[in-house]
Amino acid sequence: MRKLLKVMLYVLIGFVGIFAAAIISFSIINHNLQYEMPVISNIELYDNSGSKYLSVCNNKKQSYVTLDNISTPILKAFVTVEDKRFFEHQGVDFIRIAGAMIANIRDREFSQGASTITQQYIKNVFLSHEKTVKRKLYEAMIAINFENKYSKEEILEGYLNTIYFDHGIYGIEDASLFYFNKHANEINLIEACTLASIPKSPGHYSPLKNPVQNKVRRNLILDELLEEQVISSEEHSSFYNQDITVVGINQNNESNNSPYFQDLVLRELKQMPWLNDYAYKGLKVYTTLDRRLNTIIHQSLKNRLPDSDIEVAIYVMNPKNGHVLNVIGGKDYLKGSYNRATDSVRQPGSAIKPFLYLSALENGFTQSTTFLSEPTTFYLKNSSYSPKNFQSIYPHSHISMVYAIATSDNIYAMKTHLFLGEEKLANTLKRLGFSGDIPAIPSLALGTHEVSLQELTQGYATLANLGVQVKPTFITKVTTFDDLILYEKDTVEEKKVAHPSNVFLLNQAMTSTFDNRMTYNIRPTGGRIASLLDHKVSGKSGTTDTDNWMMGFNPDVVVGVWTGYDDNRPIEYYSDLNFGKYLWADIIEGYLDIIETQWYETPEDVIAVYLNPMTGFYPAEFDYNKPLYFRKSNIPWYIRLLYQ
């Protein structure tokens, strides 16, 4: 008997020692834990009218809301259902753990959990969601450590801002906006119970996906609120069978707020790391986004997009100040955030030709300069090159530059390119801001050097601004929440890269792209959309087997549209071939309808002469004629005869 007591004493001492060692080890580890509550970095984005369209919290597209801006029903519902003893325990609820163990043994399954709100917050912010003993121990230790460092209110606020509510929604503010189009401080009791039902199993209890299951759990929460005497029996009865209406609009990813543009703004903010010192106070970022234009774009996309897997990219900017008004990087951001407008490079085809003709005008050509357009083989050193016109259609006559631009004649372009010398176009492209290794080769004139839509649109913006290059701008001002100005772009970065009169001549010639009266052997490339255009605009299309481009402008806006497949396969279906031109027409016309705009004034050193735009010569009796423009220092001989 004495031996047994002695053994039992040793065992007890051993248990006490192990328990003491565990307590000491736990205390040491807990004391040395370095986990801190995240410093909240709040950023709000505003459009060019000063209206807020996005909140970003700690680099996530979500809103952060303080506890005093969360309604009392939300606080009651979440604390009651998730952690009744939240304001009593020290991070881990041992009473609840014991109760859960008994219930699980009784039910012979893990039917109840015992994680506190503090533990759930720790898991959301620092740990994975794997169900292991090691993770649970870390979770408990950090929770106890947090309760010693932070107040209950700070922990509850952090928790409510990190919960996942399905559909890509994090945080109580965005959940309130997504499901009910209300701010968190406007949510009533039944809405609060609906939201509190979701986190247990977001995919299962979403009121959008499974309204019946959500209602069942919502009513269980109402029962629990009544049992805990948080609400009265009258409130319980009035809300129990009440139906609710959910909205289901994610305002941070909704196309109305231009998510591709948002990404570019956030990318630019990363280039200003010094702003991080102020971000915890909250930043207001004023951007160049025009949401009126965004509405126009998405209405056109809705009307014009074919039912196929063809993709689209759109880039719109103000050529005078460089303000980027909108960027669309694909037809569905929710299916992928890859930005085809800025990050994809493709062959522009004939959309590169305006820069060739600018080189020509700078080197003695005029709008009426002619070349013979017919099937031609060019012999170059030890090789030959035989470009073809669209569908092998040729006028078999001498045509002017204006007609070549309107019909995108490849033979005229190649003769111009080789006459000038292949390096001229390469140098012009570099001068106008095109990047990369631009090869001085024959096919450069037909658009074989790959560019992004962003780069090409910015090149066209220089043409729209009469040869003055402006740096593109997404952010105009950054302030703190109390309006202390931290950054302001109040000047336009300009660089003159071409003579305005030469660019004016080019821009006038490019209006003929939409002049159906110039149809001779083939219709101008913009002829199919001419009836949609009420404003005077310049434009040029580009077509390859795999890509379609439509570019154009007036003095106040430049619009670039690209369409094609992500896998670079040829565009064959008729419905996929031309819708980009209609998109472009809808966008530029819609935007010009809502702003004040006018065409360029004719420079003092330029004159206009009515000529046959196809031949560049005086018209015969029944020929179509229109004004062609010439610099006074470079007038063709047959015109000079009349003006001397």
Protein Blocks (a to p, Z undefined) as FASTA:
>chain_A
ZZmmmmmmmmmmmmmmmmmmmmmmmmmmmmmpcbdcddddddddddfkopafbdceehia
cddddfklccfklmmmmmmmmommlmmmgoiafklmmmmmmmmmmnopafbccbdfklmm
mmmmmmccbdcfklmmmmmmmmmmmmmmpcfklmmmmmmmmcceejhigcjklmmmmmno
pafklpcfklmmmmmmmmmommlmomklmmmlmmmmmmmmmmmmmmnomacfklmmmmmm
pccddekiafklgmklommlmmmmmmmmmmmmmlmmmmmnopadddfbdfklmmmmmmmm
mmmmccdfbdcddddddfknopafbdcfbfblkloccdfklmpccdekjmlmmmmmmmmm
mnopafklccddddddddehjaccddddehhiafhiacdfklmmmnopaklmmmmmmmno
pklmmmmmmmnopacjddddfklmnopaccdfklmmmmmmmmmnnopacdddfbfbdcdf
kopafbdcfbdcdddfbdfklmmmmmmmmmmmmmmklpckbccfklmmmmmpmbdcdddd
dddfkbccdddddfkbccddddddfklpacfbfklmmmmmmmmmmmmmmmmmmpccdddd
ddfkbccddddfklopacdfklccddddddfklccfklmmmmZZ
